Amino acid sequence: MIRLKHLLIEHRDNSFDHRLKLLKHSLQTAIELEHSTIPPYLYALYSIKTDQNLEAAHLIKSIVKQEMLHMSLDCNVLNAIGGHPKIDHPRFIPHYPGNLPGSVEDSLIVPLAALSKQLLLDVFMVIEEPEKTVDGTTPPADGVTIGEFYAHIKKEICELSRMGNIFTGPPEKQLVTGFRELQNKGVYDEATALAAIDMIVEQGEGSDTSPIDPEHELAHYYKYAEIYHGRKLIANPRPKPGQPGWVFEGHRIEFDAGGIYPVISNPNRHSYAGKPRITDLNLTFNSTYSDMLRKLHNVFNGQPDNLALALLSMQSLREQAQLLMTQEVVPGQTAGPTFDYIPA
């Protein structure tokens, strides 16, 4: 379970303006948190060789898409309360390996690494772990889950809405295209803000009783657990007292380690010193990723119709990353993108 700072929304100054400022800060942290999972998830996804481990690749790709959706929903909520999402700046991409935004210093250290079952168990499933699972596992009791963090945000939205009108943002900044779940579902008031946050939590963690989200997909924790266990999660066909309602006893999900590029973990620009071709390929990737962030910044700051341009940049990333991953750095290990911010 990732341990988040519990004090993000606690406050001494109880004034409306101060609490609204802190709510905007918390939503910016939520945007950064949702984005911060994307580089490590993409690094693992790109490490899967073409036409290998197809079901695992499909599951991870679906999670990345939903993380982009969650980031968009957070931006919609922040825009709705008069905030300004900040995406185009050097600190938006966190340092890897390191903590995720909003997490306590001794919490989970997240790397850039090739896909492996150990990475799934020790990192990805920990990031997405709910307060209570439905598969019989018991997460640690300490820490604040992402779901609990969002519960604090919902509570503050409700309390501030009773104190005054917080939904003062221009409606034209709402992103209502690009994702099926966003079609004509902007954030304009308390009800739509809470619905947006509920979608984020349900897609990430599921509920106390079901791993299925309202869109009829498995929550992220269970998708990663399927790859780890090598089986689909299904409703327990023969439940007995004390047994979980869901079990990993569905069809096999193959995981072939030979279908993974042997990429180095946690590369940085110094990793490729004296290797100009790899340095250039890495710069190309980083420039594309940074350009995508700039376009997303524009999308969420008054140009929502330009989402297609940002998505076009993202489509180039896989090819650029996998070209890097064919380049040998040291015997038996290949290069990977560093996810550095490149100024315009």
C-alpha positions in Angstrom: 0.0 0.0 0.0 1.4 3.4 -1.0 1.6 5.7 2.0 0.4 9.2 1.2 0.7 12.3 3.3 -2.4 12.5 5.5 -2.0 16.3 6.0 -2.6 17.4 2.4 -6.0 18.8 3.2 -5.7 19.4 7.0 -5.5 23.1 7.8 -5.2 25.6 10.7 -6.7 28.5 8.8 -10.4 27.6 8.4 -11.3 30.5 6.1 -13.0 29.7 2.9 -10.3 31.2 0.7 -7.5 29.4 2.5 -9.3 26.0 2.3 -10.1 26.5 -1.4 -6.4 27.2 -2.0 -5.4 24.0 -0.2 -8.0 22.1 -2.2 -6.5 23.4 -5.5 -3.1 22.3 -4.2 -4.3 18.8 -3.4 -5.9 18.5 -6.8 -2.6 19.5 -8.5 -0.9 16.9 -6.3 -3.5 14.4 -7.6 -2.7 15.3 -11.2 1.0 14.8 -10.6 0.3 11.5 -8.7 -1.7 10.1 -11.6 0.9 11.1 -14.1 3.8 9.8 -12.0 2.7 6.2 -12.5 2.7 6.5 -16.3 6.5 6.6 -17.0 7.1 3.4 -14.9 4.1 1.7 -16.4 5.1 2.7 -19.9 8.7 1.6 -19.3 7.5 -1.9 -18.3 5.0 -2.0 -21.2 7.6 -0.9 -23.8 10.0 -3.6 -22.5 7.6 -6.3 -23.8 8.8 -7.4 -27.3 6.5 -7.0 -30.2 4.0 -9.9 -30.4 5.1 -11.3 -27.1 3.2 -11.6 -23.8 0.2 -10.1 -25.6 -2.4 -10.4 -22.8 0.0 -8.8 -20.2 0.7 -6.0 -22.7 -3.0 -5.4 -23.2 -3.7 -5.2 -19.5 -0.9 -2.7 -18.8 -1.9 -0.6 -21.9 -5.5 -0.5 -20.6 -4.2 0.7 -17.2 -2.0 3.5 -18.8 -5.0 4.7 -20.8 -7.1 4.9 -17.6 -4.3 6.8 -15.8 -4.4 9.3 -18.6 -8.2 9.5 -18.0 -7.7 10.0 -14.3 -5.3 12.8 -14.9 -7.8 14.4 -17.2 -10.6 14.0 -14.6 -8.4 15.7 -12.0 -7.7 18.5 -14.4 -11.4 18.9 -15.0 -12.2 19.2 -11.3 -9.3 21.7 -10.7 -10.5 23.8 -13.7 -14.0 23.7 -12.4 -13.1 25.3 -9.1 -11.0 28.0 -10.8 -7.6 26.4 -10.7 -5.0 26.1 -13.4 -3.4 22.6 -14.0 0.4 22.9 -14.2 1.8 20.2 -16.5 4.5 21.9 -18.6 7.3 22.4 -16.1 10.5 20.4 -15.2 9.3 19.1 -11.9 6.2 17.6 -13.3 8.1 14.4 -14.2 9.4 12.9 -11.0 12.8 11.5 -10.5 13.1 7.7 -10.8 13.9 5.8 -8.7 12.0 7.8 -6.1 8.8 8.5 -4.2 5.6 9.4 -6.0 4.2 12.9 -5.5 2.4 13.2 -2.2 3.9 10.1 -0.7 5.9 10.1 2.6 9.6 10.0 2.3 10.1 6.4 3.6 7.3 5.1 1.4 7.5 3.1 -1.8 10.5 3.8 -4.1 9.3 3.5 -7.7 11.8 2.5 -10.4 12.0 2.5 -14.2 12.5 -1.2 -14.9 11.7 -4.0 -17.3 8.5 -5.9 -16.7 8.9 -8.8 -14.2 6.7 -10.5 -11.7 8.8 -9.0 -8.9 8.2 -5.5 -10.2 4.4 -6.3 -10.3 4.4 -7.6 -6.8 6.8 -5.1 -5.1 5.8 -1.9 -7.0 2.8 -1.8 -9.3 0.4 -3.8 -7.0 1.6 -1.8 -4.0 0.8 1.5 -5.9 -2.7 0.3 -6.8 -3.5 -1.6 -3.6 -6.9 -0.8 -2.1 -7.7 -0.5 1.5 -9.5 -3.9 1.3 -9.1 -6.5 -1.4 -11.6 -9.1 -2.5 -9.1 -11.9 -3.3 -8.3 -12.9 0.2 -5.1 -10.9 0.6 -4.7 -8.4 3.5 -2.9 -5.2 2.8 -0.9 -3.6 5.7 -2.9 -1.5 8.1 -0.6 1.5 8.1 -0.6 4.2 5.4 -3.2 6.2 3.5 -4.3 4.7 0.2 -4.9 6.7 -3.0 -8.6 6.0 -2.4 -8.5 7.5 1.1 -6.6 10.5 -0.3 -9.4 11.1 -2.8 -11.9 10.6 0.0 -10.4 13.6 1.8 -10.7 15.7 -1.5 -14.4 14.7 -1.8 -15.0 15.7 1.8 -13.4 19.1 1.3 -15.4 19.7 -1.9 -18.6 19.0 0.0 -17.8 21.2 3.0 -16.6 24.1 0.9 -19.7 23.8 -1.3 -21.8 24.4 1.8 -19.7 27.5 2.6 -20.0 29.2 -0.9 -19.8 28.6 -4.6 -16.5 27.0 -5.5 -17.4 26.1 -9.1 -16.4 29.3 -10.8 -14.2 27.9 -13.5 -15.0 28.5 -17.2 -17.1 25.6 -18.6 -15.2 25.8 -21.9 -12.1 24.5 -20.2 -13.7 21.1 -19.6 -12.4 18.2 -21.5 -15.4 16.2 -22.7 -13.9 14.3 -25.7 -11.0 11.9 -26.3 -12.1 9.2 -23.8 -15.4 7.3 -24.0 -15.9 7.9 -20.3 -15.7 11.7 -20.7 -18.3 12.1 -23.5 -20.5 15.0 -22.4 -19.4 14.5 -18.7 -17.7 17.7 -17.7 -17.4 18.9 -14.1 -19.6 21.8 -13.4 -20.9 21.4 -9.8 -20.5 19.3 -6.7 -22.3 16.2 -8.1 -20.2 16.0 -11.2 -17.0 16.6 -9.3 -17.8 13.8 -6.9 -18.7 11.5 -9.8 -15.4 12.2 -11.5 -13.5 11.3 -8.4 -15.5 8.2 -7.8 -14.6 7.0 -11.3 -10.9 7.5 -10.5 -11.1 5.5 -7.3 -13.3 2.7 -8.7 -11.1 2.1 -11.7 -8.0 2.1 -9.6 -9.1 0.1 -6.5 -12.5 -1.4 -7.2 -14.9 -1.6 -4.2 -15.0 -3.5 -1.0 -17.1 -6.2 -2.5 -16.2 -6.3 -6.2 -13.0 -5.9 -8.3 -15.2 -4.7 -11.3 -15.5 -1.0 -11.9 -18.7 0.7 -13.2 -17.3 0.5 -16.8 -17.3 -3.4 -16.3 -13.5 -3.6 -16.2 -11.2 -5.0 -13.5 -9.7 -2.4 -11.2 -5.9 -1.8 -11.7 -4.7 -3.7 -8.7 -6.4 -6.9 -10.0 -5.2 -6.5 -13.6 -1.6 -6.4 -12.3 -2.4 -9.3 -10.0 -3.7 -11.4 -12.9 -0.3 -11.0 -14.7 1.5 -11.8 -11.4 -0.6 -14.9 -10.7 -0.8 -16.0 -14.3 -4.5 -16.5 -14.2 -7.6 -14.5 -14.8 -9.6 -13.4 -11.7 -13.1 -15.0 -11.6 -15.9 -15.2 -9.2 -15.3 -18.1 -6.9 -17.4 -20.9 -8.4 -17.5 -22.9 -5.1 -17.3 -20.5 -2.3 -17.2 -21.8 1.2 -17.4 -20.0 4.5 -14.2 -18.0 5.1 -13.1 -18.2 1.4 -12.8 -15.1 -0.8 -15.5 -14.4 -3.3 -13.0 -14.0 -6.1 -10.1 -16.3 -7.1 -7.3 -16.4 -9.6 -8.6 -19.6 -11.3 -9.6 -18.4 -14.7 -7.7 -19.0 -18.0 -3.9 -18.8 -18.0 -2.1 -15.6 -18.7 1.3 -16.5 -20.2 4.3 -14.6 -19.0 7.5 -15.4 -20.9 10.6 -13.7 -19.6 12.3 -14.3 -22.9 9.7 -11.9 -24.5 11.1 -9.0 -22.4 13.9 -6.8 -23.5 16.9 -6.9 -21.1 16.7 -3.2 -20.4 18.7 -1.5 -17.7 16.9 -0.2 -14.7 16.7 3.5 -13.8 18.8 4.9 -16.6 19.9 8.5 -16.6 21.7 10.7 -19.0 25.1 9.6 -17.6 24.2 6.0 -18.4 24.8 6.6 -22.1 28.1 8.6 -21.8 30.3 7.9 -24.8 27.4 6.3 -26.8 26.2 9.1 -29.1 23.6 7.0 -31.0 21.8 6.0 -27.8 22.1 9.5 -26.4 20.4 10.9 -29.6 17.7 8.2 -29.5 17.0 9.0 -25.8 16.9 12.7 -26.5 14.4 12.1 -29.3 12.2 10.1 -26.9 12.4 12.7 -24.1 11.7 15.6 -26.6 8.5 13.7 -27.8 7.4 13.1 -24.2 8.0 16.6 -23.1 6.2 17.9 -26.2 3.2 15.7 -25.3 3.2 17.3 -21.8 3.3 20.8 -23.3 0.3 19.9 -25.5 -1.6 18.4 -22.6 -0.9 21.6 -20.6 -2.5 23.6 -23.4 -5.4 21.2 -23.5 -6.2 21.7 -19.9 -5.6 25.4 -19.9 -8.2 26.5 -22.5 -7.6 24.3 -25.6 -9.5 21.1 -24.9 -10.1 20.5 -28.6 -6.4 20.0 -29.2 -6.2 16.7 -27.3 -5.7 14.8 -30.6 -2.3 16.5 -31.1 -1.1 15.3 -27.7 -2.3 11.8 -28.4 -0.4 11.8 -31.7 2.8 12.5 -29.8 2.1 9.7 -27.4 1.6 7.2 -30.3 5.3 7.9 -31.4 6.7 7.0 -28.0 6.4 3.2 -28.2 8.4 3.0 -31.4 11.0 5.4 -30.1 11.4 3.5 -26.8 11.6 0.1 -28.4 14.3 1.3 -30.8 16.2 2.3 -27.7 15.6 -1.0 -26.1 17.4 -2.8 -29.0 20.6 -0.8 -28.3 23.1 -2.6 -26.1 24.6 -0.5 -23.3 26.7 -3.2 -21.7 26.9 -6.9 -22.6 23.5 -8.4 -22.0 21.7 -5.2 -21.3 20.0 -2.6 -23.5 19.0 1.0 -23.2 15.7 2.5 -22.1 14.3 6.0 -22.1 15.1 8.3 -19.1 11.9 10.3 -19.1 13.7 13.6 -18.7 12.0 17.0 -19.2 13.3 18.8 -22.3 12.4 22.5 -22.4 10.8 23.8 -25.6 
